[in-house]
Amino acid sequence: MRRMAAKVVINLHIEYSRPLAKDKVGAYYDGAGRVDCDLIRSFMAIPEAHYLLCGLTPFMANIQDALEAHDIPSEGIHTESFGPSP
């Protein structure tokens, strides 16, 4: 993903909630913890940015609500869910 992001204008941030000892920060992931509104807000400097969210539905709904509360249009928010079905 990092090689692909380097070819186009993409700010890629990978957050591991529980990295393993063999996982290398900077190589496999950028930070340890969970993606939250504060982390997303730190990337909101580009008004025409698109946000690609992947995760469980409640997580994505929370982040999408926060983005929309900061005037990010829904057309710029893209989601892909995974996890157990409701």
C-alpha positions as CSV (number, residue, x, y, z in Angstrom):
1,M,0.0,0.0,0.0
2,R,2.8,2.4,0.8
3,R,4.3,1.9,-2.7
4,M,0.9,2.6,-4.3
5,A,0.4,5.7,-2.1
6,A,3.7,7.1,-3.1
7,K,2.7,7.1,-6.8
8,V,-0.4,9.3,-6.3
9,V,-1.3,12.0,-3.8
10,I,-2.4,9.8,-0.8
11,N,-1.8,10.4,2.9
12,L,-1.8,6.8,4.2
13,H,-2.0,6.2,7.9
14,I,-2.3,2.6,9.3
15,E,-3.2,2.2,12.9
16,Y,-2.8,-1.1,14.7
17,S,-5.0,-1.6,17.8
18,R,-2.7,-4.3,19.1
19,P,0.6,-4.6,17.2
20,L,2.6,-7.7,17.6
21,A,6.3,-7.6,18.7
22,K,7.3,-8.5,15.2
23,D,5.4,-5.5,13.7
24,K,7.6,-2.6,12.9
25,V,6.2,1.0,13.4
26,G,6.9,3.0,10.3
27,A,7.2,-0.2,8.1
28,Y,3.9,-2.0,8.8
29,Y,1.9,0.6,10.7
30,D,2.1,4.3,11.8
31,G,0.6,4.2,15.3
32,A,-0.7,2.0,18.0
33,G,-4.2,2.4,19.2
34,R,-7.6,2.9,17.7
35,V,-8.6,5.4,15.0
36,D,-10.8,8.1,16.6
37,C,-12.1,11.5,15.8
38,D,-9.0,13.3,17.0
39,L,-6.7,11.3,14.8
40,I,-9.0,11.8,11.8
41,R,-9.1,15.6,12.5
42,S,-5.3,15.7,12.3
43,F,-5.6,14.8,8.6
44,M,-8.3,17.4,7.7
45,A,-6.1,20.1,6.3
46,I,-7.0,19.4,2.7
47,P,-10.6,20.4,1.9
48,E,-11.0,18.3,-1.2
49,A,-9.6,15.2,0.5
50,H,-11.5,11.9,0.4
51,Y,-11.7,9.7,3.5
52,L,-11.5,5.9,3.0
53,L,-12.8,4.1,6.1
54,C,-12.7,0.3,6.7
55,G,-13.9,-1.4,9.8
56,L,-16.9,-2.3,11.8
57,T,-20.2,-0.4,11.1
58,P,-20.4,1.3,14.5
59,F,-16.8,2.6,14.2
60,M,-17.4,3.9,10.7
61,A,-20.7,5.6,11.6
62,N,-18.9,7.4,14.5
63,I,-16.1,8.6,12.3
64,Q,-18.4,9.6,9.5
65,D,-20.6,11.6,11.9
66,A,-17.5,13.4,13.1
67,L,-16.3,14.1,9.6
68,E,-19.7,15.5,8.6
69,A,-19.8,17.6,11.7
70,H,-16.6,19.2,10.4
71,D,-18.2,20.0,7.1
72,I,-16.7,17.1,5.1
73,P,-19.3,16.3,2.4
74,S,-20.7,12.7,2.4
75,E,-19.5,12.4,-1.2
76,G,-15.9,12.5,0.2
77,I,-16.4,9.7,2.7
78,H,-16.1,6.1,1.5
79,T,-16.7,3.1,3.7
80,E,-16.1,-0.7,3.5
81,S,-17.4,-2.7,6.5
82,F,-16.2,-6.0,7.8
83,G,-17.0,-8.0,10.9
84,P,-20.0,-9.8,12.1
85,S,-23.4,-9.2,10.4
86,P,-26.1,-7.5,12.5
